[in-house]
Amino acid sequence: MADFNSVIEEVRSRNDILDVIGGYVHLQKKGSAYFGLCPFHNEKTPSFSVTPSKQMYYCFGCQKGGNVFTFMQEYENMTFREALQALADRAGVELPENAYSAESKSRDDVRRKLLEVNRAAAIYYAYQLKSPQGINGRDYFRQRQLSDETILRFGLGYAGVTRDGLVRHLRSKGYDDRLITDAGLANFDERDGLHDRFWNRVMYPIQDGGGRVIGFGGRVLGEGEPKYLNTRETLVFDKGRNLYGLNLARSTRKDYFILCEGYMDVIAMHQAGFGNAVAGLGTAFTSGQATLVHRYVRKVLLAYDSDGAGTGAALKAISILRDMDMTVRVINMLPYKDPDEFIKNLGREEFEKRIEDAEDGFFFEIRMMERDYDIKDPGSRSDFTHALAGRLLVFEDEVRRENYLTAMAERYSIPREQLANAVRKKAETGEYRPRENPRSGMRNGSNDDPVLRNQRNLITWLADEPAIFDTVRKYVEPDDFSDPIYREVVTQMYKDMEGGRLNPAAIISTFTDQEDQSKAASLFNTVLVIDDDADMGMALHDLIYMVKKAAVEDRNNSDVIDEESIRRNINDKRALEELRRATIKI
């Protein structure tokens, strides 16, 4: 059998990264690369690049990058083995039975076991619901008018009144206590030992986009706090980056999602035929969830509760979704509180009408803002006009801002020129600035350490211009790179270049951790800033000299003094002096 690395390389080489990512992200060619909006963070200006010649992707905004395997793992929430299998199937490559190395198995085993024990727990809860002990859970779902088909479709279950029923069951299936705890299914304390996290609750399995159970939500039956309890954050469960019902909604042919607040809202809407409904997981809507939505649709209808808390949540969601240039509309739930109540009382047809009449998200924001003003009073009306002018500046696109300005002037009987002047003054004085979203996923650029920056620049230059390899190798060795990732990348680059072919995507595959893969990818995507009129040979000479000098100084600062270090010090000084006098031509 071919060795594991050969199997990986065959699958990777037969899945062109541009074809794969192009199926998920709209890309446009710019120079030698393709750019689009990053699927991993909130952005308006494309900073996500795909470079076919390197078979790599990299986002200059959030610094995520890697090869085609990394992308599938990150985008589809897959383990490496799952990504390898999916891409092998796509390319028609049959994987050998023992195609996975011990290292790969070790890397994915924890995640696989967490998903496995979650699935076992879901089966247990579903069985408990059907058992004689599950009558209270069945009564609750019957009261909520759920059909047997719906209960089965969502895998609903019941956690009994005993405090260790699930723990005992999972132990009997061979799962150890550490795994049960790591999955968030049980807690430990001195008094009770290991005991179930969920008891006396109806259970809602939470699945990722691929339909794998990653966690649970439980609603208490009768009195008890908290009313709703979720799985705590685990290796596979992140409340801020998943949505309830996504596994079902993503397969519908609708071009929009209906975003709700609760599990029962989603279930009731799916049962009524609105299969594109999703909900958050017990926390406020996040930019991570908006990014997830953005992968599938560009339009969202909000079906939040009609009370004050629901209105506040809707306003926050509108702001986050608009930051991603998504179309947002708001469904009017009155006279009922939520979609579940609405559909039970007025039916599917009436809800369909509410969807058709959904209010533009910005109109909704201004209508809610209007409540704080008495627009019949001249003074308060003036304050409202100025506040409205400020709000219009959330639209960075001038055409869109002008269209909304016209609509607002007409709706509130404000002379258009008057409102336009107010907007202009707000913009000129900087009195109003759109807020920056701290949860967008953006980071403050790359590490500014000058030593690391010089090392990154040299690696990128070497990757872009392999012809300089002999010159670089003459003066710089892998040990001169202070960061372990940099050092490993350069080691592999030297081996590739000695063989006459550099393969950045294959180098990425040698790292097991996704963060390491992104860090390695950044080394092939650093933007080199060199003056147009600069002498390229001199620029390369100076860069090599700075990298070598920093490495020598770092070694000289070591506390270890022995025969080897003394000999190394002498050689370093000789090499530096030779480099200082050298002339490099490109």
N, C-alpha and C positions, 0 to 999 in steps of 0.2 A: 504494500500500500504506500502511496505517496505520503511524504511527511506532512504534518499538520499545516506548516507554513505554505507549502505548495498548494494544498487544498484551498486555503484562504485566498491565496493570490489568484488562483484560477477563477474562483467565484467573483472576486473583486474586479479582475480584468474583463470579465464578461458582463459586467453591469456598469455601463458608462454612467459616471456620476451626473452628468448633465441630463441624461434621459430620466434617471431615477428622481432626482430632485425637481426636475421640470414637471413631473407629475403631481407635485405638491405645491410648488412655488412658481408664480409667474416671473420669468426671468427675461431680461433684455441684454443684448450684447453691447458691451462697452470696451473697446480695445480687445485685449486677448481674453478677457473674463466676461462673465455674465452676472448681472446684478438684479436683486429683487428685494422686497420687504422681508426682513428677517422673521421666520416663523417662531423664533424662540424668545423674542421680546417685542415690546411695543415701540414702533417707530413709524415716522411719516416719510422720511427720506431713505431710499434703499441703501443699505450698507452691508447687505448680505451678498457675498460674492461666491461664484463657482468658477473654478479655473480648470477647464478640461485638460490642459497640458500637464497639470500636476495631479489631476483626479482628486481634487480637494475642494472643500468649501470653507469659508471663514467669514465671520461677521465682525466688521470693524467697530460695531457698536457694543455688543455684549461679549465679544471675544470668544464666542463658541466656534469651534471648527473641528475638522477631521476629514475622514474619508467616507465612502458610501456606507460602511458598516456603522460608523459613529452616527451618521445622520439617521439611519433607520432606528438605532437604539434610542436616540434622543427624541425623535419625532413620534415614533409609534410606541414608545415606552417599552421597548423590547430588551431582553437580555442579548448578549453577544451571540449565543447559540441560536436564539430565535431569529435574529437578524441574518445570520449566516444561512439558516435554513430557508428563510423567506427569499433571500436574494439568489440562493441556489435554485429554488423552484422557479423563480422568475427567468433565470438564464438557462434552465433545462439541464442543470448540472446535478448528477446523482451523487450525493455524499456517501462515502463509505460508512459502514456501521460504527466504526471506531474513529471517526474523523475528528474528534475533539481531543485536544491535548489535556493533560492533567491540569495544566495552568488555567486553561479555559474553563474546565469543569469547576475548578475551585472558585473561579471568579463569579460564576453564575449560580452556584449551588445555593447560596444563602437566599438570594432573591427567588429562585425557583421553589425552595422549601417554604418560604413565606407565602407565596401564592398558593402552594399546595395545601398548607394548613388552613388558609383562609377558605379555600374551596371546601375542605372537609368540614369546617365550621358552618358554612352556608348549608351544606347538605344536612347537617345535624339540626340546625334551626328549622329547616323546612320540614324535616321529619317530625320534630317536636310539635309543630303547628298542626299536623294531621293526627297526632296521637291523642288519646283521651285527656292527657294533661294539658293539651293545647286549646281546650275549649274556650278559655278566656280570650286567647288571640284570635280564634275563629269568629267569636262573637264581635270582637272589635272590628275586624275587616268586613264582617257582614253588615254591621251598623254603618260602615263607610261605603256600603253598596258596591263592594268589589266582587267581580265574578271569579269563579275558580280559574278561568283562563288567565285573567290578569294576575292573580296571585302566583300562578305558575310562571308566567312570563317574566315577572320581576323577582322570582325566587324568594318571596316573602316568607318569613318564619316567625318563630316564637322562642324566647328564652324563658325557661321555667322558673319557678320560685326557689328552687334549690340554688345554693351559692357555688356549687362546684360540679354541676352536671356536665358542662362542656369540658372542663379540665379532665374529669374522669374518662369521658368518652375519647378525647384526643390521646390521652395516655394509653388507653387500650388499643389505639390504632398505631402505637409506636412512636408518637411525637413526644420529644422531650420537653421538660419544663422551660428550658431556655428559649426554645423556638416558640412555644405558646406565648411566652411573655413578650418576646421580640415582635411578635405579630400583633401585639396590642389586644389580645383576646383574654388576658388574665392579668391580675395584679397580685402582688405579694405583700403581706404585712405579718408582723410577729404574732398577732392574735389568731388570724384565720389561715395563715400560710398562703399557699397559692389558691386563688379563688377566681371565679368568673368575673369579668368586667361587666357583662350584661346579665341581668336576671330580672324576671317579671316584666319583660318588655316584648313588644312586637318588633321584629327585626327586618331591616331593609339592607340587603347586601348592596354594597357600592362597587360598581364595576368600572374598569378603565375603558378606553375607547375600543380595545380589543376584546372586551367581554370577560376579562379575568377579574375575579373578586379580589379587591385590594383592601377592603375595610367594611365597616358596618355602621349603620345608624340604628339606634334603638329608642322607641317611644315607651315610656313607662305606662303601665296599666294601673288605673286608680290614682291614688295620691302618691307623691314622691318627687324628689328633685335629684338631678335636673329632669325636666320633662323629656327633653331629647338629649341623647348621649351618643357621641361618635367615637370611633376608634381614634386613639391618639396617633400622632404622627409616627410613621414607621418608614423603613427603607422603601416600601412600595406604596405608602399612602401619604399624600400631601394634599391637605384640604384646599389649599390655595391654587392648586394646579390640576384639579379634576372637577368634573361636573356629573351630577346624578342624571342618569338616563342618556348620557352621550353615546354609549354603545349602541343604543337603538336609534337615536335621533340622527346619527351620522349616516345611516343607511337610507334615509327618506330622500325623496326627490324634490323636496321643498328647497327654495333658495333662501330660507330664513329659519332661525331658531326662535322659539318662544321661551323666554327666560323667566322662570318662576322662582319662588322663595323656598318652597318646601317639597319634601318627597311625595306627600299625598297629592299635591297639586299636579306634579308630573304624572303620577300614576293615573289620576282621574282624567287628565287630558289625553293620555295615551288610550285609555279605555274608551273615551269619547271619539277617538279617531284622529287626535292631534299628535301624531307620532314624532313630531319635531320639537317637543317640549323637553327642556332640561332645567336643572336647578343647581344652585350652589350647595355647599355641604355644611350648612350651619354657621357660616361666617359671612361677612360682607363680601360682595363681589370684588374680585381682585383682577389686576392687570394680567396675572398669569392665566386666569380663567378666560379673560378677554382674548389673549393670544391663542388659547385653545379653540375658542369659538371661531376666531379669524381663519383658522386652518380650513374650515368647512363652509362658512357662509360669510357674506358681507352685510347682512341685514339682520337685525334683532328686534323682536317685539317683546316689550316688557309686560309681564302679567303679574306684577307685584301686588301685595295687599293694598287695599284702598285706605288703610288707616294712616296715622301720622308716621309711624315707623316705616311702613311700606313706601310712603311717599319719599321720605328721606333716603331710603335705600335705592329707590329708583333714580333719584337725582345724582347720587354717587355713581351708579352704574352707567348712566347716560354720559357723564363726563369721561369715564374710563374708556367706554366704547367709542366715543367721538374722537378721542386722542388717537385711535387706530383707524380713523377715517371710515368708520362703519356707520351705516344708516340705522338710526334708532327711532322707534315709534313706541307709544305707550297705549296699552289697551285699558279702556275704562271699565272697571269692575263694578261700579255702583249699580244697584243699591246693595251689592253683596261685597264681602270682604276679600275673597280670593277666588281663583278659577274653580276650585272644587265646589264651593258653595254656589257659585254662579251657574255652573253646568247642571248641578243637581236641581236647581230651581227653575232655570230658564231654558236649559237644553242646548244641544250642540248648534242648532241653526242660529240661535240668537248670539251665541259666542262667535260664530263665523262672521256675523254682521259686525260685531265689535272689532274683530280683526280687520275687516275692510275699512272701518271708520277710525282705526287707531290714530292717535294724535302724534304729529311730528315731535321728536324729543325736545328740540329747542323751544317750540311753542309751549310744551308742557313746563319746561323750566321757567319760562317767563310768566306763565299763568300762575305758577306757584309763588314766584317772586312778587307778583302783583298783590298778593294777599297782605304784604307788609306796607302797602301804600293806599292812601285814599285819593284815587286819581281824579275825583271830583273837586278836591281842594287844590288850588293853584300851586301852592308851595310844595305839597306832597307830590303833585303831578310832575313838577320840575325835577324833584329828586328821583322820581321813577324814570324819567326820560334820561337823566344822566347815568343811572344804574343800568338801564337798557343799553345805552351807548357802550358802556364798559363791557357788558356781556357779549355784544356783537363782535368784539375783538377776539373772541375765542376762535373765530374763523380766520385762519391764516390765508386761505385762498380768497383772493379779492373778489372773484366772480360770485362765489358762494356767499361771502359777506354782503355784497351788494344786493343779492336776491333776498336774503333774510332781512336786510335793512328795509327794502321796499315793502316786504310783507308786514313787518312790525309797524312801520309808519302808517300803513293802511289799516291794520287791525286796531291800533290805539289812537287813530285820527291825529297823528303828529305830522306836521309838515315835513316832507321827506328831506328837504334841504336842511331844516333845523336839526333833524336827527343825524344827518350826515356830518354836519359841522361838529356836533357833539362827539361823534365817533372820532373824527379827525383830531380834535383837541385832546381827547383821551390818549390817542396814539402818540401824538407829538410830545405831550408832557410826560409820558410814561407813567401816568397816574394809575393806569390799569395794566397789569401784565398777566397774561395767562399763567396759571400756576404750573410748575414743573411737577411731573408725577414721580415721586420718589420710589414708586413700586414698579416702575416701567421695566426693570431688569437691566437698565443701562449701568455700566460701571465707568469710573472716571479714567478711562483710557488705560494704557499699559503701564507697567512699572517704570517709574522715571529714574531709577538708579542708573547713573551714567555708564557704569561698568556693564550691567546687563544690557543696556540699550546698545552699546557698541558691539557686544557679542551677538545680539539679535540681528543688527544690521549686517554684520559680516556673514552670518549664516544665510540670510536672505539673499545677499549679493552673490554668494557662492552658488545658491540654488538657482538663481536667475541666470548666472553667467558661469557655467561649468568650466569655461576655458581658463578661468583664473585659478583652478584647483591646484595646479602644480606650484604656483606662486604662494598660495595660502598655506599649502602643506609644508612648504620649505621652512616657514617661520612659526606656524601655529599648529599645535597638536591638540587632540581632544581634551587632555588634562588641563589645558589652559582655560577651559570654560568652567566657571564656578558653579553654575546651576546643574544638578544631576541630569535633568531632562535635556538641557542644552548639550551636555557632554555626551549623552547617549545618542542624541540625534546626529551630532557631528561624527561620532565613531561610525555610525551606520552610513552616513553620507560618504565618508572617506572610503569605506569598503565598496559602496556602489560605484563611486567614481573611478576607483582603481580597476573595476571591472568594465568601465566604459559606459555605464547607464545608471542615471540617478532616478530613483523611484520613490518620491515623497509619500504617496498613498500607502505603499507597502511599509515604509518606516513608521507611519502612524499606527498601523495594525499591530506593531510589536508592543505597544503600550496597552496595559490592561484597564487602567482607570480612565474614565471619560474626561476628567479634568486634565489629566496628563496628556490625553490625545489633543484636547483643545490647545493646551500650552505648546505642544509640539507643532500643531498646525500654525500657530501664530508666528513661529519662526520662519515659515515659508511665505508669510504674507505681510511682513513688516514693510511699511512704505518708506523707501529710501529717498531722502531729500538731499539732492546734490545740485548745486548751482549749474545752470546750463553752460556757463563759460569756464567751469572748473576743469583742471587737468585731472582726468579720471585716474591716471596712474598715481599721481600724487595723493589723490583722495583715498585710493585703496591702500597706499603705503601708510598714510596717517592712521587709517582705521586698524590695519594689522598691528601697527606699532602700539596703539592705545590698548588693544586687546592683550598683546603680549606683555606690555609693561605692567598692566594691572594684575595679570597672573603672576608675574615675577614678584611684585611687591607683596602679593597675598602669601606666596610661599615663604618669602623672607620674614614675614611676621609670625611664622610658626614657632612654637616653643620647642619643637623637636630639633635637637642638634646631634647629628650622628654623621658617620662617614658618607652615607648616601646623600643626606641633605646638603652637606658641604660640596660634594661633587656636583650636585644638581645646581647649587647656587653659582658655582663657577661657570658651568655650561650656560645658565640663564643669562649671566652678564655678558658672556661672549656673543650669544645669539642676539641680545638686545643691541649691542654695539654694531654688530654686522648689519642688523636691520636698519639701524639709524643711518648708516652710511649708504644703504642700498638705494637703487633707483628702480622703480617699478614702472613698466610701460604696458599700456593696454591698447 
